[in-house]
Amino acid sequence: MFLSVFDMFKVGVGPSSSHTMGPMVAAARFLDLMRGSPFRFAGLRASLHGSLAFTGVGHATDRAVILGLAGFAPETFDAGRAEAALARIAETGQVTPEGLGALAFAPATDLVFDFDRALPGHANGMILMATDAQGDVTLSETYYSVGGGFVLTEAELAAGKDSAEGAPVPFPFKTAAEMLDMCRESGRSVADLKRANERSRRPAGEIDRGVARIWEVMSGCIDRGLATDGTLPGGLNVRRRARKIHEALLAERGMNLAPPHTINDWMSVYAMAVNEENAAGGQVVTAPTNGAAGVVPAVIRYWLDHVPGATTTKVDDFLLTAAAIGGLVKYNASISGAEAGCQAEVGSAAAMAAAGLCAVMGGTPEQVENAAEIALEHHLGMTCDPVKGLVQVPCIERNGLGAIKAVSAASLALRGDGAHMVPLDACIETMRQTGHDMHEKYKETSLGGLAVNVPNC
């Protein structure tokens, strides 16, 4: 099994990896399908189903589909160009993707939120259609946005393509138990196994530059969030808090006024800064999703700025270790809130961050596995119930608490010798089962929990 660090950590745009990035990626794939078709097309249609329908507006899914069909992609997204394109499409009722000419697409009528029909493969389903001059559908494809920006067609999902493909890797672990066995047999760390697998697919220099770029974008996102205030879009009128909290924390430094537990506020403010940027539609890195994007960078920044001996030269070990754990969770359970609740998003992110921190602080592979298990175990059962379908309440604060749990989990694991009662594999399987049993209203539909018990207008 191989999921690259660049699969787990993708540079993209907020507010949601599954509801914004995924649909945009699906639209791009459909355009490529059209370019390879012998048919001549005159128009486009799209329908959103399940969670994409119920929380699509709050997650900017409609904008993502429109822009994706116009040729935009998450990794190169430019907000200014996007706004101009949306205005032009609304005025003309056309999109003009490269190589396909002008295609009729009036969002008000050609983009349908189908609240009544869920698609069978996954909660995040969408159907994209191309029509001829008569308005008849001549090409159609069903896509599922399965979390973290990953997109599969109906056929790919049925064939299990979400698992690893390509040439064999030297350490093909599919479970944490296999990972630990390979660490013992090879004498390598988790990061070393992951690095060796990456190097079987890409040159070492490309990997190093790519991982450095991931941290550059993560760190830049923290910095922008700490420097920006105002009100987040979407109608809840949620005020950004990271800047003021950060300013207060800076003012308290050296004054011997703050209690020791103020360190928790530092962890939280780093995570909140990222998720406020995400909620505003800014550039973020899936870690493993947009909704949980603040946890991993917050823990890295906490380690670099507050832990003696921390060095940026080990950030790649942190991210490679975190990616290894995230890959196990995705392969054996889910990282999708629409599929398994927030335990699959912030819970997975906390497990990844705990493992990464434990690794760079000298933890053995057994302690790393223990740290990931502790963090994930104590997110089991967490629901995904965003108020008004926005990735704001409770998502922003939840990332802060996820970071705190991750650091606590790593610390507890480092206090032990790696031996513990619940294996990470058992915890991941429990998360999968819990997600399967969880009522749909608690899985990113905004039909239950806080979403219906908090005034949202």
JOVENPE-V448625 format. One record per pair of residues at least 6 apart in sequence whose C-alpha atoms are under 6 Angstrom apart, sorted by sequence separation. I is the first residue (numbers start at 0). J is the second residue. If there is no record, write none. Layout:
i=I j=J
i=I j=J
This chain:
i=95 j=101
i=118 j=124
i=130 j=136
i=144 j=150
i=172 j=178
i=182 j=188
i=230 j=236
i=231 j=237
i=286 j=292
i=303 j=309
i=386 j=392
i=440 j=446
i=441 j=447
i=94 j=101
i=129 j=136
i=130 j=137
i=143 j=150
i=230 j=237
i=285 j=292
i=336 j=343
i=385 j=392
i=440 j=447
i=94 j=102
i=143 j=151
i=230 j=238
i=335 j=343
i=336 j=344
i=93 j=102
i=129 j=138
i=142 j=151
i=229 j=238
i=230 j=239
i=334 j=343
i=93 j=103
i=128 j=138
i=142 j=152
i=229 j=239
i=333 j=343
i=334 j=344
i=357 j=367
i=92 j=103
i=93 j=104
i=128 j=139
i=141 j=152
i=142 j=153
i=228 j=239
i=92 j=104
i=127 j=139
i=141 j=153
i=92 j=105
i=127 j=140
i=354 j=367
i=126 j=140
i=126 j=141
i=125 j=141
i=225 j=241
i=226 j=242
i=354 j=370
i=125 j=142
i=225 j=242
i=353 j=370
i=354 j=371
i=124 j=142
i=353 j=371
i=124 j=143
i=274 j=293
i=123 j=143
i=273 j=293
i=123 j=144
i=350 j=371
i=270 j=293
i=270 j=294
i=350 j=374
i=69 j=94
i=349 j=374
i=350 j=375
i=69 j=95
i=70 j=96
i=325 j=351
i=69 j=96
i=169 j=196
i=241 j=268
i=270 j=297
i=324 j=351
i=168 j=196
i=269 j=297
i=346 j=375
i=321 j=351
i=241 j=272
i=266 j=297
i=321 j=352
i=374 j=405
i=346 j=378
i=321 j=354
i=321 j=355
i=374 j=408
i=320 j=355
i=373 j=408
i=342 j=378
i=342 j=379
i=317 j=355
i=370 j=408
i=342 j=381
i=370 j=409
i=18 j=58
i=23 j=63
i=27 j=67
i=341 j=381
i=19 j=60
i=23 j=64
i=26 j=67
i=341 j=382
i=18 j=60
i=22 j=64
i=26 j=68
i=340 j=382
i=341 j=383
i=370 j=412
i=340 j=383
i=369 j=412
i=14 j=58
i=19 j=63
i=23 j=67
i=366 j=412
i=225 j=272
i=221 j=269
i=224 j=272
i=231 j=279
i=369 j=417
i=224 j=273
i=221 j=272
i=366 j=417
i=372 j=423
i=221 j=273
i=224 j=276
i=349 j=401
i=353 j=405
i=357 j=409
i=365 j=417
i=20 j=73
i=220 j=273
i=291 j=344
i=352 j=405
i=353 j=406
i=291 j=345
i=349 j=405
i=353 j=409
i=295 j=352
i=384 j=441
i=388 j=445
i=383 j=441
i=382 j=441
i=383 j=442
i=384 j=443
i=42 j=102
i=52 j=112
i=383 j=443
i=385 j=445
i=12 j=73
i=41 j=102
i=42 j=103
i=43 j=104
i=384 j=445
i=11 j=73
i=42 j=104
i=52 j=114
i=11 j=74
i=10 j=74
i=46 j=110
i=384 j=448
i=386 j=450
i=44 j=109
i=45 j=110
i=46 j=111
i=47 j=112
i=48 j=113
i=384 j=449
i=385 j=450
i=46 j=112
i=47 j=113
i=384 j=450
i=49 j=117
i=387 j=455
i=48 j=117
i=50 j=122
i=51 j=123
i=49 j=122
i=50 j=123
i=49 j=123
i=48 j=124
i=48 j=125
i=47 j=125
i=46 j=125
i=217 j=296
i=46 j=126
i=45 j=126
i=45 j=127
i=44 j=128
i=43 j=128
i=43 j=129
i=42 j=129
i=43 j=130
i=42 j=130
i=41 j=130
i=40 j=130
i=41 j=131
i=40 j=131
i=41 j=132
i=339 j=434
i=332 j=431
i=340 j=442
i=294 j=398
i=298 j=402
i=293 j=398
i=337 j=442
i=336 j=442
i=337 j=443
i=336 j=443
i=294 j=402
i=278 j=390
i=274 j=395
i=21 j=144
i=271 j=395
i=190 j=316
i=17 j=144
i=21 j=148
i=20 j=148
i=270 j=398
i=271 j=399
i=17 j=146
i=21 j=150
i=190 j=319
i=270 j=399
i=17 j=147
i=190 j=320
i=16 j=147
i=17 j=148
i=189 j=320
i=16 j=148
i=267 j=399
i=147 j=287
i=147 j=288
i=1 j=163
i=0 j=163
i=0 j=171
i=0 j=172
i=0 j=173
i=146 j=334
i=146 j=335
i=122 j=337
i=175 j=424
i=14 j=277
i=13 j=277
i=14 j=278
i=14 j=280
i=13 j=280
i=12 j=280
i=13 j=281
i=12 j=281
i=12 j=282
i=11 j=282
i=12 j=283
i=11 j=283
i=16 j=288
i=10 j=283
i=11 j=284
i=16 j=289
i=10 j=284
i=15 j=289
i=9 j=284
i=15 j=290
i=8 j=284
i=9 j=285
i=8 j=285
i=8 j=286
i=7 j=287
i=4 j=322
i=2 j=326
i=57 j=388
i=58 j=389
i=57 j=389
i=54 j=388
i=54 j=444
i=53 j=444
i=50 j=444
